[in-house]
Amino acid sequence: MQYLYLRDLNRAEGNGNLEDFYAIRSLSPSARRFCAELVKGILTHSAEIDESIQKYAVNYELHRIAAVDRNILRMAIYEMLHCTDIPPVVSINEAIEIAKKYSAEDSGKFVNGVLDRIRTSLPRDARKPEAAR
């Protein structure tokens, strides 16, 4: 989320420089791999993800949503739509916790509301990974 936030505020194109971010954050090799996969997926599907935010964040324009919340939503939506090994409720719960820690007082509720609307539209079980079916 922190890299996406930094990239969003700087209006960076492409992946930006993940290596610089890794140096600042002192990420382990496994965390670097996870981060790189997540960032690549989010950037690859950014139009679809942002369209979902626009559709389900009723009465909010994308650019008017707080940058932290916007990027938390992007992460969770990517996981919900494209990481079928992660149950959607896990992605939602993690997003809510991140919002509570890094954003405004009511951000957890806002993030939960948007993601829950998306969850109800998914064609899969929200509590089980796809592989478990």
Beta strands, then each sheet from edge to edge (+ up, - down):
end
